[in-house]
Amino acid sequence: MVTNELTGSAIEVREVTLPGIGKKYVMPLRAGGNLAIVVRPDGERQMYHFREQEDRPCDVVKVDKEEAQQVANLLGQPLVGAPDLERLKLVLGGLEIEWIELGVDSTLIGTTVGASALRTKTGVSIVAIMRGEQAIPNPRVDTVFEAGDTILIIGSNPEIEAARDAVRSRA
């Protein structure tokens, strides 16, 4: 039996060894039916959703080792649970989070994250770039800034101010 850290409720998970295949975990769902996850030795996971009173799955999802880790990250407590704002303030201290839209005449347009040296010059970290409806989390150093991008940065107040100055227009 596994206890959910967020709610404190006990959820029964059955574990079965499948010789030559891996391990199978079956969890009943409160909405009805079951979720079965088969963990293979190579790291692949196979997830099966069974409706109540049915012995054939209605949904099957297969993910490789890296995809399984990402799913686990997405389902993990840090992303699901509401943040403790007082603890967050204590941990972040004087850090600020800021969104800055890049105008068509910004000094960053056409340069890469790495070539901009924004962190070296100002001390801020680029957490994400919003490009239209697309989010680019933790952008790579070879990501090129485009007009209309909005960058999410984190740093101290003076660092944020320095970054604002650095991305202003060329004129």
Secondary structure, DSSP 4 states (H G I P E B T S, - for coil): -EE-TTT--EE--EEEEETTTEEEEEEE-TTSSEEEEEE-TTS-EEEEEE-TT-SS-SEEEEE-HHHHHHHHHHHSHHHHSPP-HHHHHHHHTTEEEEEEE--TTBTTTT-BHHHHTHHHHH--EEEEEEETTEEEES--TTPBP-TT-EEEEEEEHHHHHHHHHHTSB--
